[in-house]
Amino acid sequence: MRWDFSTVGGQQYVTVYSPVETRYAIAPAPAGFRRLEAVMMDMDGSSTDTEKLVLEAMRLMMAEAVGAPDFAFALGDFPHIIGDSTTNHVSYLVATYGLDPGRLHDYIATYYGHYHATLEGIRDGSITGPLIEPMPGLREFLEVLRERGVKVGLVTSSLKVEVDIVMPVVFRGMGLPEDYESFYDAVIAADDVGEAFLKPHPNLYWRMAEEKLRVSDMGNAFVVEDSTAGILSARIAGLAVAAVPHPHTQGHSFELANLGVFEDGLPGIMASGILP
Protein backbone atom coordinates (compact mmCIF):
# COMPACT_ATOMS: atom_id res chain seq x y z
CA MET A 1 0.00 0.00 0.00
CA ARG A 2 1.47 3.37 -1.05
CA TRP A 3 -1.08 5.62 0.69
CA ASP A 4 -4.11 5.47 2.93
CA PHE A 5 -6.96 7.92 3.63
CA SER A 6 -8.47 8.90 6.97
CA THR A 7 -10.84 11.56 8.26
CA VAL A 8 -10.45 13.28 11.63
CA GLY A 9 -12.90 15.95 12.78
CA GLY A 10 -14.19 16.40 9.25
CA GLN A 11 -10.69 16.92 7.80
CA GLN A 12 -9.52 14.37 5.24
CA TYR A 13 -5.91 13.19 5.44
CA VAL A 14 -3.74 10.95 3.32
CA THR A 15 -0.79 9.02 4.72
CA VAL A 16 1.98 8.36 2.19
CA TYR A 17 4.24 5.47 3.14
CA SER A 18 7.24 6.00 0.87
CA PRO A 19 10.04 6.82 1.59
CA VAL A 20 8.93 7.53 5.17
CA GLU A 21 5.43 7.54 6.61
CA THR A 22 4.08 11.08 6.19
CA ARG A 23 0.55 12.34 6.79
CA TYR A 24 -0.83 15.28 4.82
CA ALA A 25 -4.10 17.18 5.09
CA ILE A 26 -6.00 17.35 1.80
CA ALA A 27 -6.68 21.04 1.46
CA PRO A 28 -9.90 22.50 0.05
CA ALA A 29 -9.61 23.54 -3.59
CA PRO A 30 -11.82 25.81 -5.71
CA ALA A 31 -14.31 24.48 -8.23
CA GLY A 32 -13.93 27.52 -10.51
CA PHE A 33 -11.86 30.65 -11.01
CA ARG A 34 -12.57 34.34 -11.31
CA ARG A 35 -8.89 35.07 -11.90
CA LEU A 36 -6.78 32.20 -13.16
CA GLU A 37 -3.06 32.84 -12.66
CA ALA A 38 -1.53 29.53 -13.65
CA VAL A 39 -2.06 26.04 -15.00
CA MET A 40 0.42 23.30 -14.14
CA MET A 41 0.57 20.28 -16.41
CA ASP A 42 1.91 16.79 -15.86
CA MET A 43 4.05 15.47 -18.73
CA ASP A 44 3.65 11.70 -19.29
CA GLY A 45 0.06 10.83 -20.06
CA SER A 46 -1.29 14.38 -19.75
CA SER A 47 0.82 16.47 -22.13
CA THR A 48 2.41 13.68 -24.14
CA ASP A 49 1.66 10.05 -24.84
CA THR A 50 4.90 8.41 -23.70
CA GLU A 51 3.26 5.74 -21.58
CA LYS A 52 3.84 3.03 -24.20
CA LEU A 53 7.56 3.88 -24.24
CA VAL A 54 7.75 3.67 -20.42
CA LEU A 55 5.74 0.46 -20.27
CA GLU A 56 7.80 -1.24 -22.95
CA ALA A 57 11.03 -0.44 -21.09
CA MET A 58 9.42 -1.80 -17.91
CA ARG A 59 8.24 -4.90 -19.76
CA LEU A 60 11.72 -5.57 -21.13
CA MET A 61 13.13 -5.25 -17.61
CA MET A 62 10.59 -7.78 -16.33
CA ALA A 63 11.22 -10.11 -19.27
CA GLU A 64 14.88 -10.28 -18.29
CA ALA A 65 14.10 -10.59 -14.57
CA VAL A 66 11.70 -13.53 -14.94
CA GLY A 67 13.41 -15.11 -17.96
CA ALA A 68 10.35 -14.86 -20.21
CA PRO A 69 10.90 -12.86 -23.44
CA ASP A 70 7.15 -12.68 -24.05
CA PHE A 71 6.35 -11.36 -20.57
CA ALA A 72 3.15 -9.27 -20.45
CA PHE A 73 1.68 -7.25 -17.60
CA ALA A 74 -1.58 -8.30 -16.00
CA LEU A 75 -4.41 -5.80 -16.23
CA GLY A 76 -4.24 -5.23 -12.49
CA ASP A 77 -0.61 -4.11 -12.73
CA PHE A 78 -1.29 -0.88 -14.63
CA PRO A 79 -2.59 1.26 -11.73
CA HIS A 80 0.69 0.50 -9.91
CA ILE A 81 3.22 1.06 -12.71
CA ILE A 82 2.00 4.38 -14.16
CA GLY A 83 2.03 7.79 -12.50
CA ASP A 84 4.37 7.19 -9.56
CA SER A 85 8.16 7.16 -9.17
CA THR A 86 10.22 4.51 -10.95
CA THR A 87 11.34 3.09 -7.60
CA ASN A 88 7.72 2.61 -6.49
CA HIS A 89 6.78 1.07 -9.85
CA VAL A 90 9.62 -1.44 -9.72
CA SER A 91 9.11 -2.12 -6.00
CA TYR A 92 5.52 -3.11 -6.77
CA LEU A 93 6.66 -5.48 -9.54
CA VAL A 94 9.35 -7.03 -7.33
CA ALA A 95 6.79 -7.77 -4.61
CA THR A 96 4.04 -8.91 -7.00
CA TYR A 97 6.17 -11.24 -9.11
CA GLY A 98 8.33 -12.66 -6.32
CA LEU A 99 11.60 -11.13 -7.46
CA ASP A 100 14.61 -10.70 -5.18
CA PRO A 101 14.10 -7.45 -3.20
CA GLY A 102 17.84 -7.27 -2.66
CA ARG A 103 18.23 -6.68 -6.40
CA LEU A 104 15.79 -3.76 -6.56
CA HIS A 105 18.45 -1.31 -7.72
CA ASP A 106 19.67 -3.76 -10.37
CA TYR A 107 16.14 -4.01 -11.77
CA ILE A 108 15.79 -0.21 -11.77
CA ALA A 109 19.11 0.11 -13.59
CA THR A 110 17.93 -2.40 -16.20
CA TYR A 111 14.72 -0.43 -16.71
CA TYR A 112 16.62 2.84 -17.17
CA GLY A 113 19.02 1.12 -19.55
CA HIS A 114 16.15 0.15 -21.86
CA TYR A 115 14.35 3.47 -21.44
CA HIS A 116 17.37 5.66 -22.11
CA ALA A 117 18.51 3.53 -25.05
CA THR A 118 15.12 4.11 -26.64
CA LEU A 119 15.22 7.84 -25.89
CA GLU A 120 18.70 8.12 -27.40
CA GLY A 121 17.49 6.27 -30.48
CA ILE A 122 14.63 8.76 -30.83
CA ARG A 123 17.02 11.67 -30.38
CA ASP A 124 19.53 10.47 -32.97
CA GLY A 125 16.84 9.41 -35.43
CA SER A 126 17.51 5.67 -35.41
CA ILE A 127 14.07 5.05 -33.87
CA THR A 128 11.27 6.78 -35.72
CA GLY A 129 8.13 4.99 -34.56
CA PRO A 130 5.34 6.93 -32.79
CA LEU A 131 6.61 6.34 -29.25
CA ILE A 132 6.31 10.02 -28.26
CA GLU A 133 3.33 12.05 -29.39
CA PRO A 134 1.55 15.16 -28.10
CA MET A 135 -1.77 14.48 -26.44
CA PRO A 136 -4.74 15.58 -28.58
CA GLY A 137 -5.44 19.29 -28.20
CA LEU A 138 -2.15 20.13 -26.46
CA ARG A 139 -1.12 22.89 -28.87
CA GLU A 140 -4.55 24.53 -28.75
CA PHE A 141 -4.66 24.27 -24.95
CA LEU A 142 -1.23 25.87 -24.51
CA GLU A 143 -1.99 28.61 -27.01
CA VAL A 144 -5.29 29.50 -25.32
CA LEU A 145 -3.53 29.82 -21.97
CA ARG A 146 -0.85 32.07 -23.42
CA GLU A 147 -3.41 34.23 -25.22
CA ARG A 148 -5.24 34.75 -21.93
CA GLY A 149 -2.12 35.62 -19.98
CA VAL A 150 -2.17 32.47 -17.84
CA LYS A 151 1.21 31.16 -16.70
CA VAL A 152 1.96 27.57 -17.70
CA GLY A 153 4.24 25.17 -15.82
CA LEU A 154 5.39 21.68 -16.80
CA VAL A 155 5.62 19.37 -13.76
CA THR A 156 7.08 15.88 -14.14
CA SER A 157 8.51 13.04 -12.10
CA SER A 158 10.87 12.31 -15.00
CA LEU A 159 14.51 13.38 -14.93
CA LYS A 160 15.36 16.63 -16.72
CA VAL A 161 17.61 14.79 -19.18
CA GLU A 162 14.57 12.72 -20.18
CA VAL A 163 12.36 15.79 -20.49
CA ASP A 164 14.96 17.38 -22.76
CA ILE A 165 14.55 14.49 -25.20
CA VAL A 166 10.79 13.97 -24.92
CA MET A 167 9.48 17.52 -25.12
CA PRO A 168 11.36 18.64 -28.26
CA VAL A 169 9.82 15.63 -30.03
CA VAL A 170 6.39 16.64 -28.71
CA PHE A 171 6.79 20.23 -29.88
CA ARG A 172 8.06 19.10 -33.27
CA GLY A 173 4.97 16.91 -33.52
CA MET A 174 2.79 19.96 -32.91
CA GLY A 175 4.55 21.98 -35.60
CA LEU A 176 6.23 24.25 -33.04
CA PRO A 177 9.92 25.09 -32.46
CA GLU A 178 11.70 22.40 -30.44
CA ASP A 179 12.81 24.90 -27.78
CA TYR A 180 9.96 23.88 -25.49
CA GLU A 181 11.32 25.77 -22.48
CA SER A 182 10.76 29.09 -24.24
CA PHE A 183 7.04 28.25 -24.39
CA TYR A 184 6.56 27.32 -20.71
CA ASP A 185 6.93 29.83 -17.90
CA ALA A 186 8.71 27.17 -15.82
CA VAL A 187 9.67 23.50 -15.90
CA ILE A 188 10.29 21.31 -12.85
CA ALA A 189 11.54 17.71 -12.91
CA ALA A 190 12.61 14.93 -10.55
CA ASP A 191 16.08 16.42 -10.18
CA ASP A 192 14.59 19.42 -8.38
CA VAL A 193 13.25 17.46 -5.39
CA GLY A 194 14.89 14.03 -5.49
CA GLU A 195 13.12 10.77 -6.30
CA ALA A 196 12.15 10.09 -2.68
CA PHE A 197 9.75 13.04 -2.68
CA LEU A 198 8.12 12.80 -6.08
CA LYS A 199 4.37 12.45 -6.55
CA PRO A 200 2.23 11.68 -4.53
CA HIS A 201 4.25 13.95 -2.24
CA PRO A 202 3.36 17.61 -2.93
CA ASN A 203 6.93 18.89 -3.34
CA LEU A 204 6.92 19.28 -7.13
CA TYR A 205 3.67 21.24 -7.17
CA TRP A 206 4.54 23.33 -4.12
CA ARG A 207 7.85 24.36 -5.64
CA MET A 208 6.39 25.00 -9.07
CA ALA A 209 3.56 27.20 -7.73
CA GLU A 210 5.47 29.03 -5.02
CA GLU A 211 9.04 29.30 -6.28
CA LYS A 212 8.88 29.12 -10.05
CA LEU A 213 5.50 30.56 -11.06
CA ARG A 214 5.12 32.66 -7.89
CA VAL A 215 1.38 32.10 -7.74
CA SER A 216 -0.08 34.62 -5.28
CA ASP A 217 -2.88 32.28 -4.16
CA MET A 218 -3.15 28.50 -4.66
CA GLY A 219 -6.85 29.10 -5.30
CA ASN A 220 -5.93 30.89 -8.52
CA ALA A 221 -4.36 27.88 -10.22
CA PHE A 222 -5.12 24.32 -11.26
CA VAL A 223 -3.37 21.16 -12.33
CA VAL A 224 -3.91 18.75 -15.25
CA GLU A 225 -3.13 15.16 -14.23
CA ASP A 226 -3.79 11.62 -15.43
CA SER A 227 -2.86 9.53 -12.36
CA THR A 228 -3.90 9.09 -8.74
CA ALA A 229 -0.39 9.91 -7.49
CA GLY A 230 -0.33 13.15 -9.47
CA ILE A 231 -3.82 14.14 -8.31
CA LEU A 232 -2.87 13.50 -4.69
CA SER A 233 0.31 15.54 -5.10
CA ALA A 234 -1.63 18.53 -6.40
CA ARG A 235 -4.50 18.34 -3.91
CA ILE A 236 -2.12 18.05 -0.94
CA ALA A 237 -0.45 21.21 -2.27
CA GLY A 238 -3.84 22.95 -2.14
CA LEU A 239 -4.42 23.01 -5.90
CA ALA A 240 -7.54 22.15 -7.87
CA VAL A 241 -7.25 19.29 -10.37
CA ALA A 242 -8.75 18.44 -13.75
CA ALA A 243 -8.18 14.76 -14.56
CA VAL A 244 -7.52 13.53 -18.11
CA PRO A 245 -7.41 9.72 -17.84
CA HIS A 246 -4.96 7.97 -20.15
CA PRO A 247 -5.88 4.50 -21.50
CA HIS A 248 -3.23 3.05 -19.17
CA THR A 249 -4.51 4.94 -16.10
CA GLN A 250 -8.20 4.11 -16.47
CA GLY A 251 -7.92 1.91 -13.38
CA HIS A 252 -6.76 4.81 -11.22
CA SER A 253 -8.95 6.68 -8.73
CA PHE A 254 -10.00 10.16 -9.87
CA GLU A 255 -12.37 11.06 -7.05
CA LEU A 256 -10.10 13.87 -5.80
CA ALA A 257 -10.08 15.56 -9.22
CA ASN A 258 -12.42 18.27 -7.99
CA LEU A 259 -12.70 20.11 -11.34
CA GLY A 260 -13.92 16.95 -13.04
CA VAL A 261 -12.77 13.93 -15.02
CA PHE A 262 -12.44 14.67 -18.74
CA GLU A 263 -12.46 11.43 -20.70
CA ASP A 264 -11.96 13.42 -23.91
CA GLY A 265 -8.82 15.04 -22.51
CA LEU A 266 -7.63 18.60 -23.03
CA PRO A 267 -10.37 19.51 -25.56
CA GLY A 268 -12.89 18.60 -22.86
CA ILE A 269 -11.28 21.01 -20.40
CA MET A 270 -11.40 23.80 -22.99
CA ALA A 271 -15.07 23.12 -23.69
CA SER A 272 -16.03 22.91 -20.01
CA GLY A 273 -15.92 26.59 -19.11
CA ILE A 274 -13.16 26.12 -16.52
CA LEU A 275 -10.88 28.50 -18.38
CA PRO A 276 -12.09 32.08 -17.82
C-alpha positions as semicolon CSV with decimal commas, in nm:
position;residue;x (nm);y (nm);z (nm)
1;M;0,000;0,000;0,000
2;R;0,147;0,337;-0,105
3;W;-0,108;0,562;0,069
4;D;-0,411;0,547;0,293
5;F;-0,696;0,792;0,363
6;S;-0,847;0,890;0,697
7;T;-1,084;1,156;0,826
8;V;-1,045;1,328;1,163
9;G;-1,290;1,595;1,278
10;G;-1,419;1,640;0,925
11;Q;-1,069;1,692;0,780
12;Q;-0,952;1,437;0,524
13;Y;-0,591;1,319;0,544
14;V;-0,374;1,095;0,332
15;T;-0,079;0,902;0,472
16;V;0,198;0,836;0,219
17;Y;0,424;0,547;0,314
18;S;0,724;0,600;0,087
19;P;1,004;0,682;0,159
20;V;0,893;0,753;0,517
21;E;0,543;0,754;0,661
22;T;0,408;1,108;0,619
23;R;0,055;1,234;0,679
24;Y;-0,083;1,528;0,482
25;A;-0,410;1,718;0,509
26;I;-0,600;1,735;0,180
27;A;-0,668;2,104;0,146
28;P;-0,990;2,250;0,005
29;A;-0,961;2,354;-0,359
30;P;-1,182;2,581;-0,571
31;A;-1,431;2,448;-0,823
32;G;-1,393;2,752;-1,051
33;F;-1,186;3,065;-1,101
34;R;-1,257;3,434;-1,131
35;R;-0,889;3,507;-1,190
36;L;-0,678;3,220;-1,316
37;E;-0,306;3,284;-1,266
38;A;-0,153;2,953;-1,365
39;V;-0,206;2,604;-1,500
40;M;0,042;2,330;-1,414
41;M;0,057;2,028;-1,641
42;D;0,191;1,679;-1,586
43;M;0,405;1,547;-1,873
44;D;0,365;1,170;-1,929
45;G;0,006;1,083;-2,006
46;S;-0,129;1,438;-1,975
47;S;0,082;1,647;-2,213
48;T;0,241;1,368;-2,414
49;D;0,166;1,005;-2,484
50;T;0,490;0,841;-2,370
51;E;0,326;0,574;-2,158
52;K;0,384;0,303;-2,420
53;L;0,756;0,388;-2,424
54;V;0,775;0,367;-2,042
55;L;0,574;0,046;-2,027
56;E;0,780;-0,124;-2,295
57;A;1,103;-0,044;-2,109
58;M;0,942;-0,180;-1,791
59;R;0,824;-0,490;-1,976
60;L;1,172;-0,557;-2,113
61;M;1,313;-0,525;-1,761
62;M;1,059;-0,778;-1,633
63;A;1,122;-1,011;-1,927
64;E;1,488;-1,028;-1,829
65;A;1,410;-1,059;-1,457
66;V;1,170;-1,353;-1,494
67;G;1,341;-1,511;-1,796
68;A;1,035;-1,486;-2,021
69;P;1,090;-1,286;-2,344
70;D;0,715;-1,268;-2,405
71;F;0,635;-1,136;-2,057
72;A;0,315;-0,927;-2,045
73;F;0,168;-0,725;-1,760
74;A;-0,158;-0,830;-1,600
75;L;-0,441;-0,580;-1,623
76;G;-0,424;-0,523;-1,249
77;D;-0,061;-0,411;-1,273
78;F;-0,129;-0,088;-1,463
79;P;-0,259;0,126;-1,173
80;H;0,069;0,050;-0,991
81;I;0,322;0,106;-1,271
82;I;0,200;0,438;-1,416
83;G;0,203;0,779;-1,250
84;D;0,437;0,719;-0,956
85;S;0,816;0,716;-0,917
86;T;1,022;0,451;-1,095
87;T;1,134;0,309;-0,760
88;N;0,772;0,261;-0,649
89;H;0,678;0,107;-0,985
90;V;0,962;-0,144;-0,972
91;S;0,911;-0,212;-0,600
92;Y;0,552;-0,311;-0,677
93;L;0,666;-0,548;-0,954
94;V;0,935;-0,703;-0,733
95;A;0,679;-0,777;-0,461
96;T;0,404;-0,891;-0,700
97;Y;0,617;-1,124;-0,911
98;G;0,833;-1,266;-0,632
99;L;1,160;-1,113;-0,746
100;D;1,461;-1,070;-0,518
101;P;1,410;-0,745;-0,320
102;G;1,784;-0,727;-0,266
103;R;1,823;-0,668;-0,640
104;L;1,579;-0,376;-0,656
105;H;1,845;-0,131;-0,772
106;D;1,967;-0,376;-1,037
107;Y;1,614;-0,401;-1,177
108;I;1,579;-0,021;-1,177
109;A;1,911;0,011;-1,359
110;T;1,793;-0,240;-1,620
111;Y;1,472;-0,043;-1,671
112;Y;1,662;0,284;-1,717
113;G;1,902;0,112;-1,955
114;H;1,615;0,015;-2,186
115;Y;1,435;0,347;-2,144
116;H;1,737;0,566;-2,211
117;A;1,851;0,353;-2,505
118;T;1,512;0,411;-2,664
119;L;1,522;0,784;-2,589
120;E;1,870;0,812;-2,740
121;G;1,749;0,627;-3,048
122;I;1,463;0,876;-3,083
123;R;1,702;1,167;-3,038
124;D;1,953;1,047;-3,297
125;G;1,684;0,941;-3,543
126;S;1,751;0,567;-3,541
127;I;1,407;0,505;-3,387
128;T;1,127;0,678;-3,572
129;G;0,813;0,499;-3,456
130;P;0,534;0,693;-3,279
131;L;0,661;0,634;-2,925
132;I;0,631;1,002;-2,826
133;E;0,333;1,205;-2,939
134;P;0,155;1,516;-2,810
135;M;-0,177;1,448;-2,644
136;P;-0,474;1,558;-2,858
137;G;-0,544;1,929;-2,820
138;L;-0,215;2,013;-2,646
139;R;-0,112;2,289;-2,887
140;E;-0,455;2,453;-2,875
141;F;-0,466;2,427;-2,495
142;L;-0,123;2,587;-2,451
143;E;-0,199;2,861;-2,701
144;V;-0,529;2,950;-2,532
145;L;-0,353;2,982;-2,197
146;R;-0,085;3,207;-2,342
147;E;-0,341;3,423;-2,522
148;R;-0,524;3,475;-2,193
149;G;-0,212;3,562;-1,998
150;V;-0,217;3,247;-1,784
151;K;0,121;3,116;-1,670
152;V;0,196;2,757;-1,770
153;G;0,424;2,517;-1,582
154;L;0,539;2,168;-1,680
155;V;0,562;1,937;-1,376
156;T;0,708;1,588;-1,414
157;S;0,851;1,304;-1,210
158;S;1,087;1,231;-1,500
159;L;1,451;1,338;-1,493
160;K;1,536;1,663;-1,672
161;V;1,761;1,479;-1,918
162;E;1,457;1,272;-2,018
163;V;1,236;1,579;-2,049
164;D;1,496;1,738;-2,276
165;I;1,455;1,449;-2,520
166;V;1,079;1,397;-2,492
167;M;0,948;1,752;-2,512
168;P;1,136;1,864;-2,826
169;V;0,982;1,563;-3,003
170;V;0,639;1,664;-2,871
171;F;0,679;2,023;-2,988
172;R;0,806;1,910;-3,327
173;G;0,497;1,691;-3,352
174;M;0,279;1,996;-3,291
175;G;0,455;2,198;-3,560
176;L;0,623;2,425;-3,304
177;P;0,992;2,509;-3,246
178;E;1,170;2,240;-3,044
179;D;1,281;2,490;-2,778
180;Y;0,996;2,388;-2,549
181;E;1,132;2,577;-2,248
182;S;1,076;2,909;-2,424
183;F;0,704;2,825;-2,439
184;Y;0,656;2,732;-2,071
185;D;0,693;2,983;-1,790
186;A;0,871;2,717;-1,582
187;V;0,967;2,350;-1,590
188;I;1,029;2,131;-1,285
189;A;1,154;1,771;-1,291
190;A;1,261;1,493;-1,055
191;D;1,608;1,642;-1,018
192;D;1,459;1,942;-0,838
193;V;1,325;1,746;-0,539
194;G;1,489;1,403;-0,549
195;E;1,312;1,077;-0,630
196;A;1,215;1,009;-0,268
197;F;0,975;1,304;-0,268
198;L;0,812;1,280;-0,608
199;K;0,437;1,245;-0,655
200;P;0,223;1,168;-0,453
201;H;0,425;1,395;-0,224
202;P;0,336;1,761;-0,293
203;N;0,693;1,889;-0,334
204;L;0,692;1,928;-0,713
205;Y;0,367;2,124;-0,717
206;W;0,454;2,333;-0,412
207;R;0,785;2,436;-0,564
208;M;0,639;2,500;-0,907
209;A;0,356;2,720;-0,773
210;E;0,547;2,903;-0,502
211;E;0,904;2,930;-0,628
212;K;0,888;2,912;-1,005
213;L;0,550;3,056;-1,106
214;R;0,512;3,266;-0,789
215;V;0,138;3,210;-0,774
216;S;-0,008;3,462;-0,528
217;D;-0,288;3,228;-0,416
218;M;-0,315;2,850;-0,466
219;G;-0,685;2,910;-0,530
220;N;-0,593;3,089;-0,852
221;A;-0,436;2,788;-1,022
222;F;-0,512;2,432;-1,126
223;V;-0,337;2,116;-1,233
224;V;-0,391;1,875;-1,525
225;E;-0,313;1,516;-1,423
226;D;-0,379;1,162;-1,543
227;S;-0,286;0,953;-1,236
228;T;-0,390;0,909;-0,874
229;A;-0,039;0,991;-0,749
230;G;-0,033;1,315;-0,947
231;I;-0,382;1,414;-0,831
232;L;-0,287;1,350;-0,469
233;S;0,031;1,554;-0,510
234;A;-0,163;1,853;-0,640
235;R;-0,450;1,834;-0,391
236;I;-0,212;1,805;-0,094
237;A;-0,045;2,121;-0,227
238;G;-0,384;2,295;-0,214
239;L;-0,442;2,301;-0,590
240;A;-0,754;2,215;-0,787
241;V;-0,725;1,929;-1,037
242;A;-0,875;1,844;-1,375
243;A;-0,818;1,476;-1,456
244;V;-0,752;1,353;-1,811
245;P;-0,741;0,972;-1,784
246;H;-0,496;0,797;-2,015
247;P;-0,588;0,450;-2,150
248;H;-0,323;0,305;-1,917
249;T;-0,451;0,494;-1,610
250;Q;-0,820;0,411;-1,647
251;G;-0,792;0,191;-1,338
252;H;-0,676;0,481;-1,122
253;S;-0,895;0,668;-0,873
254;F;-1,000;1,016;-0,987
255;E;-1,237;1,106;-0,705
256;L;-1,010;1,387;-0,580
257;A;-1,008;1,556;-0,922
258;N;-1,242;1,827;-0,799
259;L;-1,270;2,011;-1,134
260;G;-1,392;1,695;-1,304
261;V;-1,277;1,393;-1,502
262;F;-1,244;1,467;-1,874
263;E;-1,246;1,143;-2,070
264;D;-1,196;1,342;-2,391
265;G;-0,882;1,504;-2,251
266;L;-0,763;1,860;-2,303
267;P;-1,037;1,951;-2,556
268;G;-1,289;1,860;-2,286
269;I;-1,128;2,101;-2,040
270;M;-1,140;2,380;-2,299
271;A;-1,507;2,312;-2,369
272;S;-1,603;2,291;-2,001
273;G;-1,592;2,659;-1,911
274;I;-1,316;2,612;-1,652
275;L;-1,088;2,850;-1,838
276;P;-1,209;3,208;-1,782
